[in-house]
């Protein structure tokens, strides 16, 4: 999907308030989260390279959130190829 901010997908299909935007910066796939319940989130957090997400995910301990599902590299690649 695409809007004025760019290409995105829903990391949790049941929650349409949260969108994960993807784009390539300097050849690397980057992610940026938008949550309509937290409008400041977009401004507070910029584009995050996938490598940084992978490193953070290895230290992740929260059982209610799976960063590998939210930051889905395969989905990002497909969306960017279609773009």
C-alpha positions in Angstrom: 0.0 0.0 0.0 1.1 3.6 -0.5 0.1 7.0 0.8 1.7 10.5 1.0 4.4 9.1 3.4 5.4 6.2 1.2 5.0 2.4 1.0 3.7 0.6 4.0 2.2 -2.6 5.4 0.3 -3.5 8.5 2.5 -5.4 10.9 -0.6 -6.6 12.8 -3.4 -7.1 10.3 -6.0 -6.7 13.1 -4.7 -3.2 14.0 -5.1 -0.8 11.1 -3.9 2.1 13.4 -0.3 0.9 13.1 1.6 1.1 9.8 5.1 0.1 9.0 6.7 2.2 6.3 9.6 0.9 4.3 12.1 2.4 1.9 15.6 2.0 0.7 18.2 4.5 1.9 21.7 4.2 0.5 20.9 0.7 -0.7 19.7 -0.6 2.7 16.1 -1.4 3.6 14.8 0.9 6.4 11.7 0.9 8.5 9.6 3.6 10.2 6.6 3.1 12.4 3.4 5.1 12.4 0.8 4.7 15.1 -2.4 6.9 14.8 -2.8 6.5 18.6 0.7 8.0 19.1 1.1 10.8 16.5 4.5 11.9 18.0 6.0 8.5 17.3 6.6 9.4 13.6 8.5 12.6 14.5 10.4 11.1 17.4 11.8 8.1 15.5 13.3 8.3 12.1 14.1 5.6 9.5 15.8 2.6 11.1 18.1 0.3 9.0 17.2 -3.4 9.1 20.6 -4.3 10.5 20.0 -2.1 13.6 16.6 -3.8 14.0 18.2 -7.2 13.8 20.7 -6.3 16.5 18.0 -4.9 18.8 15.8 -8.0 18.2 18.5 -10.3 19.5 18.3 -8.5 22.9 14.5 -8.3 22.9 12.7 -9.9 25.8 9.1 -8.7 25.5 6.8 -11.7 24.8 3.9 -9.4 23.7 5.9 -8.0 20.7 7.8 -9.9 18.1 10.1 -7.6 16.2 10.7 -10.2 13.5 7.0 -10.1 12.7 6.7 -6.3 12.9 9.8 -5.6 10.9 9.3 -8.1 8.1 12.2 -8.0 5.7 10.5 -10.3 3.2 7.4 -8.1 3.0 9.5 -5.0 2.7 11.5 -6.5 -0.2 8.3 -7.4 -2.1 6.7 -4.0 -1.5 9.8 -2.2 -2.7 10.2 -4.4 -5.8 6.6 -3.6 -6.7 7.2 0.1 -6.2 
